[in-house]
Every structure is written in C-alpha cells, then in structure tokens.
C-alpha cells in the first residue's frame, strides 16, 4: 500500500495538474492594487480664446484606462494626459473617468473659464481743457470679458457710470483721474488721465456748413464753446445778413460777389471774451 501512495505522489509531482494561481482564483497569492484617483491637474483655471491647456490625471491601480470628455471646446487625449483648446467665452467642464482591471471607475472634473484677453489701450476725455464748473466725460478704451471699472481722482468731483465718468471741478488746476479695469479672470490694468480746469471760457471751434456759396444761398455757421452763461455776438465784413442768434446762425448775401469774414465773439459771465472767424466765398 505504501508503494502505491509513493508512486501516485511521484506522478503528481512529475506529471500532475499544475495550474498558475492568479488573484481571481486565489486572492492570497497576488496582491490587488486599489484604484486611487488622486487628482485632476491643470496649470491654470482660465484660458484665453484659442489657447491650449495641458491637463493630467494622477491615478494608480491595475491596468488603468482613461476616458476624457469636455462640455465645450476640444480635447486631445493621450492616456492620463489631455490637451484642451477653448473656442468660445464661458465655462467648460473637463472630466476624466479612470477604470481598472476589476471594473472599478472613478471620475473627476475641473472647470476651465475661457475668456478674451484684457486690452486697455487708453483713457480719454471729450474735453481735456474745461472751464471751472463745466463737466467733461472720461472714457476708457478697453475690451475684454465682464469688465469692471474702478474710478478715482485727485480732486474735483467724479461721477462714475460703469465704463465712463463725468468730472467737474470748482477751482482751476490740473487734476488726475484714474480708471482701473478688471476682467472676469482678475487681470487688471490702470491708466491716468489729466484734466486742466481753467478760469475762463474755452472756445473750441467755429465752423461753416459750406465755405463756398452763391448769392441768395444760406449757410449754417456754428460756434462750439465751453463755459457758463455764454453770450454770442456775430458780425460780418463786408456787410451781409446774419439770421438767428446764439451758438448757431445762418449767413446769406443777396446781391454781390465777395469774400465775407464772419466773426463770432463769445463772452462768459466773468467778462472773458474770445472770438474766432471764418471766411465764406460768394460767387456764381
């Protein structure tokens, strides 16, 4: 009996049913790696339109597979890494699902905000020299996404209205006005504009609608000035006809041909007087 058992054992050792043990059959022979999705990383959370952003999935486990998706824009994936390109302003959710050999799945997502670049070229005003107590409007020339404007000045009174501000001062001098612009992702830029406030009227221009007319034609002439309680006095040399009053009048002449010098004199309430002239040529 002992000989038969020894022979059977020997046959088993030499020719027996050897089978490789794996985890699915004997979990004590192979150590299983748990699926751990540590993080989904990107170098930034915002991106200018048309630019690209590298994103990486940090995970560990057995035989990992990565499936990527995005709600907006385009995504080029290569295993645990992906390149995102935005195509429109707004938020895009980028997701990565990691699965292992044992059908476990973990998903993580990040949100990337796409925006246009803040461009702030200049800060300008409708009038750079103004009389005291006369308003000028200051406007920033800026473009970007969801811009916010912060205003301040060195003196005088500033009344902001989002992307512009009205400035006025009661005393002559040179005043600084600052406008800080901030976009949707926190980028900022600031510019300064200087306004000169004077103690007299500012005569900006005297312009005619046309400078060559025929007899009996009428032409509009307008004086543009800044100040308070302004008085306008119109004269013509040689004599012609001025129709109307105030800053805008009509000029006409009926009979003869000549060059006519039209002058408008402006006086403010402090008694300051300034004048300008234009020449109207009358011919057939």
C-alpha positions as CSV (number, residue, x, y, z in Angstrom):
1,X,0.0,0.0,0.0
2,X,2.9,2.4,0.9
3,X,4.5,1.8,-2.6
4,X,1.2,2.7,-4.3
5,X,0.9,6.0,-2.4
6,X,4.6,6.9,-3.1
7,X,4.1,6.2,-6.9
8,X,0.9,8.3,-7.0
9,X,2.6,11.2,-5.3
10,X,5.6,11.0,-7.6
11,X,3.3,11.0,-10.7
12,X,1.6,14.0,-9.3
13,X,4.8,15.9,-8.8
14,X,6.2,14.9,-12.2
15,X,3.1,14.9,-14.5
16,X,0.4,16.3,-12.3
17,X,-2.2,19.1,-12.9
18,X,-0.1,22.2,-12.3
19,X,-2.1,25.4,-12.5
20,X,-0.9,29.0,-12.3
21,X,-2.7,30.8,-9.4
22,X,-3.9,34.3,-10.0
23,X,-5.8,36.8,-7.9
24,X,-9.2,35.9,-9.3
25,X,-8.8,32.3,-8.1
26,X,-6.6,32.8,-5.0
27,X,-6.5,36.3,-3.7
28,X,-3.9,35.3,-1.1
29,X,-1.3,34.7,-3.9
30,X,-1.5,38.0,-5.8
31,X,-1.8,41.4,-4.1
32,X,-4.5,43.6,-5.6
33,X,-3.8,47.3,-6.2
34,X,-6.7,49.5,-5.2
35,X,-7.9,52.2,-7.7
36,X,-6.8,55.6,-6.4
37,X,-7.6,58.7,-8.4
38,X,-5.6,61.3,-6.6
39,X,-6.3,64.4,-8.7
40,X,-7.0,66.0,-12.0
41,X,-4.5,68.8,-12.5
42,X,-4.1,71.8,-14.8
43,X,-1.6,74.7,-14.6
44,X,-4.5,77.3,-14.7
45,X,-8.2,77.5,-14.3
46,X,-8.7,80.2,-17.0
47,X,-7.6,80.4,-20.6
48,X,-7.7,83.0,-23.4
49,X,-9.7,82.1,-26.5
50,X,-7.7,79.9,-28.9
51,X,-5.0,78.9,-26.4
52,X,-4.3,75.4,-25.1
53,X,-4.0,73.9,-21.6
54,X,-2.4,70.7,-20.5
55,X,-4.4,68.6,-18.1
56,X,-3.2,65.4,-16.3
57,X,-4.9,62.7,-14.3
58,X,-2.9,61.4,-11.3
59,X,-4.1,57.8,-10.5
60,X,-2.8,54.4,-9.5
61,X,-4.2,50.9,-9.9
62,X,-4.1,47.8,-12.1
63,X,-4.4,48.1,-15.9
64,X,-5.8,51.7,-15.8
65,X,-7.9,53.1,-18.7
66,X,-8.7,56.8,-19.1
67,X,-11.8,58.3,-20.8
68,X,-11.8,62.1,-21.3
69,X,-14.7,64.5,-22.2
70,X,-15.4,68.2,-22.2
71,X,-18.6,70.3,-22.3
72,X,-17.1,73.0,-24.6
73,X,-14.1,73.3,-26.8
74,X,-11.9,70.4,-28.0
75,X,-9.9,67.8,-26.2
76,X,-7.0,65.7,-27.4
77,X,-6.3,62.8,-25.0
78,X,-3.3,60.5,-24.6
79,X,-3.7,58.2,-21.7
80,X,-3.5,60.1,-18.4
81,X,-2.8,63.4,-20.2
82,X,-5.0,65.6,-22.4
83,X,-4.7,69.0,-24.2
84,X,-7.7,71.3,-24.1
85,X,-8.4,74.1,-26.6
86,X,-11.2,76.6,-26.0
87,X,-13.3,78.0,-28.7
88,X,-15.8,80.3,-27.0
89,X,-16.2,82.6,-24.0
90,X,-17.6,80.8,-20.9
91,X,-17.0,77.8,-18.7
92,X,-16.1,74.3,-19.8
93,X,-16.2,71.2,-17.6
94,X,-13.4,68.7,-18.4
95,X,-13.9,65.2,-17.0
96,X,-11.7,62.1,-16.8
97,X,-13.1,58.7,-15.9
98,X,-10.4,56.2,-14.7
99,X,-11.2,52.4,-14.7
100,X,-9.1,49.5,-13.5
101,X,-8.9,45.7,-14.3
102,X,-11.7,45.0,-11.8
103,X,-14.3,47.3,-13.4
104,X,-13.9,50.0,-10.7
105,X,-14.5,53.5,-12.1
106,X,-13.7,56.9,-10.5
107,X,-14.5,60.2,-12.3
108,X,-13.1,63.7,-11.5
109,X,-13.8,67.0,-13.2
110,X,-12.4,70.5,-13.3
111,X,-13.9,73.7,-14.7
112,X,-11.9,76.0,-17.1
113,X,-13.1,79.5,-17.8
114,X,-12.4,80.8,-21.3
115,X,-12.1,84.5,-21.9
116,X,-10.8,87.1,-24.2
117,X,-7.6,88.9,-23.2
118,X,-7.9,92.3,-21.4
119,X,-6.8,95.1,-23.8
120,X,-6.7,98.6,-22.2
121,X,-5.2,101.0,-24.7
122,X,-6.0,104.5,-23.5
123,X,-8.1,106.7,-21.2
124,X,-9.5,109.8,-23.0
125,X,-12.0,112.6,-22.4
126,X,-14.5,114.5,-24.6
127,X,-12.6,117.7,-23.4
128,X,-9.2,117.9,-21.9
129,X,-9.4,121.6,-21.0
130,X,-12.6,122.8,-19.4
131,X,-13.7,125.9,-17.6
132,X,-14.4,125.5,-13.9
133,X,-17.9,124.1,-13.1
134,X,-18.2,122.6,-16.6
135,X,-18.3,118.8,-17.0
136,X,-16.2,116.6,-19.1
137,X,-16.7,112.9,-19.8
138,X,-13.8,110.5,-19.4
139,X,-13.9,107.1,-21.2
140,X,-11.6,104.1,-21.0
141,X,-10.8,102.4,-24.3
142,X,-10.8,98.8,-23.0
143,X,-12.0,95.4,-24.2
144,X,-12.3,92.1,-22.5
145,X,-14.8,89.8,-20.8
146,X,-17.1,91.1,-18.0
147,X,-15.1,94.2,-17.3
148,X,-15.3,96.0,-14.0
149,X,-14.3,99.7,-13.7
150,X,-13.0,101.4,-10.5
151,X,-12.6,105.2,-10.6
152,X,-10.7,107.7,-8.5
153,X,-9.4,111.3,-8.9
154,X,-7.0,113.7,-7.2
155,X,-9.7,116.4,-6.6
156,X,-12.9,117.8,-8.0
157,X,-16.0,115.6,-8.3
158,X,-16.2,112.4,-10.2
159,X,-19.5,110.7,-11.0
160,X,-18.9,107.2,-12.5
161,X,-21.4,105.3,-14.7
162,X,-19.8,102.0,-15.3
163,X,-17.5,102.4,-18.4
164,X,-17.4,106.2,-18.2
165,X,-17.3,109.0,-15.7
166,X,-18.3,112.7,-15.5
167,X,-15.7,115.0,-14.0
168,X,-16.1,118.6,-12.8
169,X,-14.1,120.9,-10.6
170,X,-14.9,124.3,-9.0
171,X,-11.3,125.5,-8.9
172,X,-8.7,126.0,-11.7
173,X,-5.9,123.4,-11.7
174,X,-4.7,120.2,-13.2
175,X,-6.5,117.1,-11.9
176,X,-5.6,113.4,-12.3
177,X,-8.3,110.9,-13.0
178,X,-7.6,107.1,-12.7
179,X,-9.6,104.2,-14.0
180,X,-8.7,100.6,-13.0
181,X,-10.2,97.9,-15.3
182,X,-10.6,94.3,-14.1
183,X,-11.7,91.4,-16.3
184,X,-13.5,88.1,-15.5
185,X,-10.3,86.2,-14.5
186,X,-8.9,89.0,-12.3
187,X,-6.5,90.6,-14.8
188,X,-6.2,94.3,-14.1
189,X,-4.8,97.4,-15.7
190,X,-4.9,101.1,-14.6
191,X,-4.4,104.3,-16.6
192,X,-4.3,108.0,-15.6
193,X,-5.8,111.0,-17.5
194,X,-5.1,114.6,-16.6
195,X,-7.8,117.3,-16.9
196,X,-6.9,121.0,-17.0
197,X,-9.6,123.3,-15.4
198,X,-9.3,127.0,-16.3
199,X,-10.9,130.2,-15.1
200,X,-12.3,131.3,-18.4
201,X,-14.4,130.0,-21.3
202,X,-12.9,127.5,-23.8
203,X,-13.6,128.4,-27.4
204,X,-13.3,125.1,-29.3
205,X,-14.3,125.9,-32.9
206,X,-16.2,128.0,-35.4
207,X,-17.3,126.0,-38.5
208,X,-19.4,126.7,-41.5
209,X,-21.6,124.1,-43.2
210,X,-20.0,125.2,-46.5
211,X,-17.4,127.8,-47.4
212,X,-18.4,128.5,-51.0
213,X,-22.0,129.6,-51.8
214,X,-23.9,131.5,-54.5
215,X,-25.8,134.8,-54.0
216,X,-29.1,134.3,-52.1
217,X,-27.9,131.0,-50.7
218,X,-27.9,130.5,-46.9
219,X,-25.2,128.6,-45.0
220,X,-25.2,127.5,-41.3
221,X,-22.3,128.6,-39.1
222,X,-21.8,127.2,-35.6
223,X,-19.6,128.2,-32.7
224,X,-18.7,125.5,-30.1
225,X,-17.6,126.7,-26.7
226,X,-17.5,125.6,-23.1
227,X,-18.4,127.9,-20.3
228,X,-21.4,129.2,-18.2
229,X,-23.9,131.9,-19.2
230,X,-22.2,132.5,-22.6
231,X,-23.2,135.4,-24.8
232,X,-22.6,135.3,-28.6
233,X,-22.1,138.3,-30.9
234,X,-22.0,137.8,-34.6
235,X,-20.6,140.2,-37.2
236,X,-19.9,140.1,-41.0
237,X,-17.4,142.1,-43.1
238,X,-18.4,143.3,-45.7
239,X,-22.0,143.6,-44.7
240,X,-24.1,140.5,-45.1
241,X,-27.2,139.1,-43.3
242,X,-26.9,137.0,-40.1
243,X,-30.1,135.1,-39.3
244,X,-30.6,133.9,-35.8
245,X,-28.7,134.2,-32.6
246,X,-26.8,132.1,-30.0
247,X,-24.1,129.5,-31.0
248,X,-25.6,128.7,-34.4
249,X,-26.8,131.1,-37.1
250,X,-27.4,131.3,-40.9
251,X,-25.5,133.6,-43.2
252,X,-26.7,134.9,-46.6
253,X,-26.0,137.7,-49.0
254,X,-28.3,138.7,-51.9
255,X,-26.5,140.9,-54.5
256,X,-22.8,140.9,-54.8
257,X,-19.8,138.6,-55.0
258,X,-17.0,138.8,-52.5
259,X,-15.2,137.0,-49.6
260,X,-17.1,137.6,-46.3
261,X,-15.4,137.4,-42.9
262,X,-17.9,136.1,-40.4
263,X,-16.8,136.6,-36.7
264,X,-18.4,135.2,-33.6
265,X,-17.3,136.8,-30.3
266,X,-18.2,134.9,-27.1
267,X,-18.3,136.4,-23.6
268,X,-18.7,134.5,-20.3
269,X,-20.2,135.6,-17.0
270,X,-16.8,136.6,-15.6
271,X,-16.3,139.0,-18.6
272,X,-13.8,137.0,-20.5
273,X,-14.1,137.5,-24.3
274,X,-12.8,135.3,-27.1
275,X,-13.5,135.4,-30.8
276,X,-13.0,133.3,-34.0
277,X,-13.7,133.9,-37.7
278,X,-14.4,132.0,-40.9
279,X,-14.4,133.2,-44.5
280,X,-17.3,132.5,-46.8
281,X,-16.7,132.9,-50.5
282,X,-19.7,134.1,-52.5
283,X,-19.5,133.5,-56.3
284,X,-21.7,132.5,-59.2
